[in-house]
Amino acid sequence: MDEATEDAAIQQAILQLLGERRGSICPSEAARLVDPVGWRQRMDAVRATAARMAAEGTIRWTQRGEPQSPDAVRGPVRFERAP
């Protein structure tokens, strides 16, 4: 899968998961939807795509329920729809 195709698949997965529920999603859920077997290898790409989506205002990153900047956050995060 080339980078553009992977980015599009990840964006679609994130939006699909967020459309299916009211709350937030774990980045690994999107990675698993794109690649159920090799999802761990997709995590960096998921975070990169989600950072782009956050910069565009499509989603936001949260940690412990508080909005976070993708550039500053370390550790576990969740994604939710931007307000």
Legacy VTK file of the C-alpha trace (Angstrom):
# vtk DataFile Version 3.0
C-alpha trace
ASCII
DATASET POLYDATA
POINTS 83 float
0.000 0.000 0.000
1.523 3.324 -1.009
1.519 6.298 1.352
-1.392 8.161 -0.276
-3.549 5.031 -0.352
-2.675 4.247 3.260
-3.494 7.815 4.329
-6.876 7.688 2.576
-7.694 4.279 4.104
-6.766 5.497 7.584
-8.790 8.689 7.222
-11.778 6.674 6.053
-11.371 4.258 8.995
-11.193 7.088 11.536
-14.265 8.802 10.095
-16.175 5.511 9.871
-15.457 4.626 13.494
-16.352 8.112 14.717
-19.559 7.949 12.689
-20.543 4.688 14.341
-20.359 5.961 17.906
-20.903 9.041 19.994
-17.628 9.100 21.876
-13.971 8.855 21.054
-11.902 6.109 19.468
-8.499 4.650 20.205
-5.966 5.048 17.377
-5.425 1.295 17.405
-9.061 0.771 16.396
-8.429 2.614 13.139
-5.186 0.706 12.588
-6.996 -2.599 13.150
-9.740 -1.653 10.705
-7.153 -0.879 8.006
-4.896 -3.866 8.725
-6.233 -6.473 11.168
-3.028 -8.519 11.113
-0.296 -5.879 10.838
-2.064 -3.083 12.712
0.888 -2.362 15.012
3.016 -1.399 12.020
0.320 1.104 10.987
0.290 3.069 14.248
2.802 5.741 13.149
0.809 6.267 9.954
-2.447 6.488 11.951
-0.967 9.161 14.198
0.376 11.084 11.180
-2.964 10.981 9.377
-4.805 11.959 12.551
-2.409 14.876 13.105
-3.204 16.127 9.594
-6.925 15.702 10.238
-6.612 17.625 13.513
-4.768 20.451 11.729
-7.631 20.580 9.211
-10.149 20.747 12.072
-11.821 17.412 11.274
-10.952 15.658 14.538
-9.239 16.459 17.792
-6.875 14.502 19.974
-7.668 14.003 23.637
-5.835 12.593 26.610
-7.736 11.889 29.814
-10.678 13.672 28.191
-8.805 16.938 27.605
-8.014 18.308 24.125
-4.325 17.999 23.229
-2.021 19.155 20.470
-0.764 16.220 18.371
2.721 17.760 18.486
2.862 17.966 22.268
1.090 14.858 23.499
2.927 11.739 24.655
1.380 8.436 25.621
-2.129 7.114 25.071
-4.542 9.354 23.177
-8.010 9.132 21.748
-9.608 10.807 18.727
-12.994 12.467 18.661
-14.973 14.613 16.283
-13.977 18.250 16.355
-16.625 20.477 17.921
LINES 1 84
83 0 1 2 3 4 5 6 7 8 9 10 11 12 13 14 15 16 17 18 19 20 21 22 23 24 25 26 27 28 29 30 31 32 33 34 35 36 37 38 39 40 41 42 43 44 45 46 47 48 49 50 51 52 53 54 55 56 57 58 59 60 61 62 63 64 65 66 67 68 69 70 71 72 73 74 75 76 77 78 79 80 81 82
